Amino acid sequence: LAEQLNSTTLQLPLQHFTFQTMSTSTTTNPGTLSATASSQARFFATTLCNWYLATLDPYRPHTENVQSRLRHPVHVVTRRILYGDIHSATDGGGGGGEDDLEALFNDDDAEMNDGGPDSLTRRSAARMEAFLASCSVALREDYHDIENVMPTAESSVVAVGAKDKKKGGGGGSGKAADGEKEVVTVTSRARTLSMNSTKAHHAYRQIDHGDLLLRLELYCRTLRRIRSLSDANPNNPLSECVIQYEPKKSIRSRVRLIVQTYLRNVDCVRDVHKTLMNLILRATLEVLAVEVWCEEVKSTVDRIISEYEHKVSFASLAFLSSPDNSAETHLAPLLTKYFEYLQMDWQTLVSKCELERMLRTVLDDDLRHFFKDAVFHSVGHILDTCRGHRDSLDNIALPPPWKEGVFGMVGGGEASGDMETAIKKYCSDASLVKQALRDLRREVITVNGQILSPAHSSMELAENLGQILNSNQLAFQLSPRGRRLARKKSSKRKTTNFTSDFGLEEESGFSEGLSGGESDASSKIDIGIVDVLTRRLLIAASRTGAGGDAYFIVRDLFGGDEVVVVPHHSEKINQGTIEIIVKLNSVIIKSHAKFDIIPKPIESDTDALIQFHTTTTETIYLQPKVDASVTTLKEKKTNMTGWRTLAIRPAYYEKVPNSR
């Protein structure tokens, strides 16, 4: 495994090595903590650690204390370091920094007046949750975690006092009922723990001071690095992942924490793989600041553990070393190389983890597992299977790509004003706009049947859209006479090259779903709609952004080890790959794509096994406003603004009879 990791590292681009050298050899890099910044991180860690150990309830399990007593102060410290005034808390110059922090720790409903957003960003919240989860598993809670304590009068008072301090109420007398035993045995543990807490009090083992302090200091140092980078580049979003800036000393500390926790929690051979997998993956989620791990991370960790188990089993059989020595000799070097691998390839791994998060969110677990485990014997078998899952494949909801916390926002959704700001900020990304315009020039865009001219800038794209939206042809289509004519033509549908074998629905003309009856008022497109459509087109066409969702979902459902999913390329295009359908009450943007499933290995003359067609649909609702016999159409913001629906269907296939 070490050779594999080394070979992987050597294949990485040279700039990774230059980047690492710069980050460790100069103090001008914002990712390198100064002595003052390190002292600030240590202050927050020490204050939090001392407060937690002084206020935890010794008669509650360690995991419960972490959730009930450690979560809130960690949230306070996270916000203070990322957004608040760090210097006033650590200077000690009359600000009462430690007392101020402890006051916030004690008040679960305290307002965070730190000048930051109302809630943590999604990835900052993910990092915090991963840190708390790592603290929870730092101490295994099993039969040996309980220290049998006879309930004396003193212990009863302490237990009730701790409960009163937490909940503000009484908690019982602390005396046992007559005739009941106070001795806890392993066989009666479950029954005894379920009994009223006033009958017996069990002091649970809690996390060690040094262990917790080291975890908190690493966590606070990570936050301090993020803050330094944010202060150096205030116009950029938070750099959530900073593992690439961590020095070797921090990496050794992370490795030592995993090794020590592993040795404390493992008693038998069958627990080795499960325990190590849990510890390493949770540490990975924390340093990458992601919510889920991708398959590459999981498989890499699995190889590390298998390699370690192989070495340990050989050493144990030969009586060469104890478990402690084996962990230090074999596990620590493997973990060190793993963290170096994360430092080198963090960008790719974060992207893959974010993709896995998207797939888990938009796809049903049963649907994913079904198609991943399915073995198809023929094209007909695939068609029948897709037909049976038509409802699921036709209605895959895709959230807005610009909404940061759409999959699990901490603190609620966004207001309409914030939504507009988020859309504009997303579409003002220079790299995204450049790539989207490049992708748009490869597409055939139609607006109510009229072909949109290619554009080389967003301004040119808006100008071309404005010309079509305010053209006489579109005005006629939106007029009562044009709508009546469209209804007559709607019965004559033609099968397009995007129609699947079980009938992909098309928009029947431009008159369905119109509101307002047969009013004689002429329609006029508001100038703001041009800007809205320009931004939405950039998002719809961006293959590196929202436009890649269809490909990744098709690859996840129908890809595999023996096949590859590739976009279909054809010189003949009979239909616009992006359709804009303007109505009186809405504008519909449909992005069509085709994907071929090709067997491996791919040769120049390899034919596709099957082809899938996808249609991503977004509806922009319009609000008509009549003024002096002129209807002006403006965008109507709803809770579903920006949400899209993805439909996946196999291509149209005809059964050819045998020529016998």
Buried (B, 14 or more C-beta within 10 A) or exposed (E): BEEEBEEBBEEEEEEBEEBBEBBBEEEEBBBBBEEEBBEBBBBBBBBBBBBBBEBBBBBBBBBBBBBBBBBBBBBBBBBBBBBBEBEBBBEEEEBEBBEBBBEBBEEEEEEBEBEBBEBBBBBBBBBBBBBBBBBBBBBBBEEEBBEEBEBEEEBBEBBBEBBEEBEEEEBEEBEBEEEEEEEBEEEEBEEBEEEEBBBBBBBBBBBBEEBBBBBBBBBBBBBBBBBBBBEEEEEEEBBBBBBBBBEEEBBBBBBBBBBBBBBBBBEEEEEBBEBBBBBBBBBBBBBBBBBBBBEBBBEBBBBBBEBBBEBBEEBBEEEEBEBEEBBBBBBBEBBBBBBBBBBBBBEEBBEBBBBBBBBBBBBEEEBBEBBEEEEBEEBEEBBEBBBEBBEBBBEBEBBBBBBBBBBEBBEEEBEEEEBBEBBEEBBEBEEBBEBBBBBBEEBBBBBBBBEBEBBEEBEBBBBBBBBBBEBEEBBEBBBBEBBEBBBEEBEEEEEBBBBBBEEBEBBBBBBEEBEEEEBEBEBBBBEEBBBBBBBBBBBBBBBEBBBBBBBBBBBBBBBBEEBBBBEEEEEEEEBBBBBBBBBBBBBBBBBBBBBBBBBEEEEEEEEBBBBBBBBBBBBBBBEBEEEEEEBBBBBEBEEBBBBBBBBBBBBBBEEEEEEE
